[in-house]
Amino acid sequence: MLAALLITVAMTACPTEKAVYALRTEPAVTARFVPVASSQDWSAGLALRLDVHGRRLWFLPAHGGTNGENYMISTPDPSAPGWKPPGPEAGPRPLGELQYMGFDKDYLLDLGVPHAGQRAPAHMLLPTLDDALRHPRNDADRDSIPRQFFDLVSCGGR
């Protein structure tokens, strides 16, 4: 019991850039935040990397402005040569924009998007990810995943 408590405490204090997530009902689908260059338009200093059925997908955290929603904006691989943070309305967006919701361990909604150095959300929900995978904007292969939470499963993995 003490070991489980210590793991829970460590996970709730995990910095976002060290957090590793798994889709609750399909644990082979994973997510993690990776440090990237920030800009005035992309201040989080992170990209979300999703590994889905052999594909690697990338997104940048973004505030929705006055609508109060948060998003993950699709972007090409930020480790590719020449990649730089795009303008707010510019640059390729292979899968468009996904709604993003982050939650603490008690499922209280985090109002912002993750930032480098901050506490990682314990759970994340990307409710429009399945739609984006089933109806891609380009000639990409269609895919599908359950609409389910990503849960923090480890801290420090890469």
Secondary structure, 3 states (H helix, E strand, C coil): CHHHHHHHHHHHCCEHHHEEEEECCEEEEEEEEEECCCCCCCCCCEEEEEEECCEEEEEEEEECHHHCCEEEEEECCCCCCCCCCCCCCCCCCCCCEEEEEEECCCCCEECCCCCCCCECCCEEECCCHHHHHHCCCCCCCCCCCCCCCEEEEEECCC
